[in-house]
Each structure stands twice: as C-alpha cells, then as structure tokens.
Amino acid sequence: MESENIVLGKINKKKVYLNDGKYGHYLTYETKNYKVPEWFPVDKIDIDIAERLIEYKKKMSELFLTDSKKPIKKNKLPNEIIENEKRLNLVKKNKQNKDNRYIINPPILSVGML
C-alpha cells in the first residue's frame, strides 16, 4: 500500500480510510483513528474487516471508560486489597503511637543528678 490515505469504503455514509503512519497502519472514521494490529496483514483489510475493527475498538474503549468511572466500594474489593488496607492502617496507627510516646515536658535534671 503505497499512498497514505486509501478509501476502503463507507460505513453509515461516512468514508473509512486506511492510513500508514509513523507507528504503523491505522483506520480513520468520523475523525477518529483506530490502530490496526501489527500482526494483521494490511493487504487483507477491506471494508468489512475495517467495520469489525472499529466496532471492537469502540466497545473496548466504552468498557474501559465506564469501568474507570465507577467508584470502588470497599466491600467489593478483592481480599488482597482489603488486607493491604488493613496493614496500612496498622502501620499508620503504630506510627501515631510512636509519635505520641515522647514526653512533651521531660523532668528537669540538675547537674548533681548526672
């Protein structure tokens, strides 16, 4: 594929382009770019495969974005994370106890006591 922009066809009356960029081949559809996997033979890409790749990438990005916006609930965390949180809280408590053990006003010693 020698030229940079090759029109593969149309999806929903909008053109799909196959491009060759600095980091490999990618598809352009609706002003968004979709990377073509490196292992995929570029000469085999047609409009059907392009449509499948675009839909797959859209679904994956939707899953990623919706999962990252959900708040994490403590009761639904895996046991490892809960245990790590407990350990961290214990370390914080121990540090606070060590900080509090220092005497604020130590007794005044006279020279004769030393």
Order of alpha helices (4+ residues) and beta strands (2+ residues): beta-beta-beta-beta-alpha-alpha
